[in-house]
């Protein structure tokens, strides 16, 4: 049973909430500004809160041990398929479906910090930037798995956080630190498949990128993009790749007057760095992060940019046609043309 509800969690009259044993997933996003409390504190005041679980504890064996009637989840989605919680959520749905579970799952939705823009290629479940809320992704998983357990999505319009906070107000992860992270995360996350830093250990992860070997800045005319300025800079990461070493590279700065596709730009940036620096290299994660043979062929020089560009734009349109089936809000998916 699936439902989309437009009233708050605490307005629900379900027996699983009113008289059941409840667990809440711990998340920094589940904080309500008006009452200055976390979700689990409010649930404990009103109902029978059995446990507060970390995301990695969302496993069927743990849930069975707690003898739960309801599980409440609130999480700010990053807006792209690199959000690690999506793997946890899908695995949980698979387990509940295969076990014919009757556990009621409630997801308190938040708006997508990246909005409805779609970017990249579609592999497995989602493209690089999918344009969906967490509730809509849950709807997709639930439908494609042909699940039967009770799933209830509480509208982002019904929650205090959804009404009173911007989606980027509380960082869901240490390296998703600001409003501008959502512009660049879906693209520059692919640098985790290279030996170039994506700015981990700085105040601007996924806005800064560079490496010690990039001290001699190569001409960047080939990767100019009117949607984002490229400021030459240097930085010293306090953690991660090249910790305490001086890196040379760029800061990407959003140009608010232009449209911007972070995936397309990052694909070109990676090819430019590969061609410009002999020290540049890929690691064994790159194919997983890129998610497509055509793009890898472009990186390796066996496919031209025009062909890859048209291919990616076609993939984005395919996802828009598929993704719109799972939308819970009126705003449509879109892409940069």
Secondary structure, 3 states (H helix, E strand, C coil): CEEEECCCHHHCCCHHHHCCCEEEECCCCCEECCCCEEHHHHHHHHCCEEEEECHHHCCHHHHHHHCCCEEEEECCCCCECCCCHHHHHHHHHHHHHHCCCCCEEEEECCCCCCCCECECCCECCECCECCCCHHHHHHHHHHHCCCCCCEEEECHHHCHHHHHCCCCCCCCCCCCCCCCHHHHHHHHHHHHHECCECCCCCCCECCEEEEHHHCCCCCCHHHCECCEEEEEEEEECCCCCCCCCEEEEEEEEECCCCCCCHHHHHHHHHHHHHHHCCCCCECCCHHHHHCCHHHHHHHCCCCCHHHHHHHHHHHHHHHHHHHHHHCCCCCCCECCC
